Amino acid sequence: MKENNKSYYEAIGRCVFLKEKIKSRIEALDNRLSRIHELGIAPSYFCGDKPEISIHEIIIDYVEKLATDTKYIYADIYRSAVEYNKWAELAGYETITILYDQKEKPLLENE
């Protein structure tokens, strides 16, 4: 097999793998975010014959872990998209446009 064909097919394979990885990481993040609603977002106050406040301390620990996980997942998605774009050119695929909020700094300082 010619080296060009081998590189072309390798690029296609890597693009397919990276695209699935990106989708999977986004789904993992969505699942983590939806878990907040299951835990209860904020303390609640019930007013009736006897006022009552319900406080869910577990949410504090979960949100702290979620912030750490989210930063890692976002960086992983970003790295995967950058790598995808490198292979996409060789495979003849359309590259992924990576958009940043104007207020944010890049996820990876050296990129």
JOWO-V645538 format. One line per field, one symbol per residue. ss: DSSP state (@ for helix, = for strand, . for the rest). phi: phi as a letter, one per 30 degrees, with the letter a starting at -180 (. if undefined). psi: psi as a letter, one per 30 degrees, with the letter a starting at -180 (. if undefined). Layout:
ss=???
phi=???
psi=???
This chain:
ss=..@@@@@@@@@@@@@@@@@@@@@@@@@@@@@@@@@@@@@....===.....===...@@@@@@@@@@@@@@@@@@@@@@@@@@@@@@@@@@....................
phi=.dddddddddddedddddddddeddddddedddddedddjdbebbccadbebccccdedddddddddddddddeddddeddddedddddddicddddcccdedccedcedd
psi=kkeeeeeeeeeeeeeeeeeeeeeeeeeeeeeeeffeeefkelkkkkkbejkkkjkjffeeeeeeeeeeeeeeeeeeeeeeeeeeeeeeeefglklkkjkkkffllkejeg.
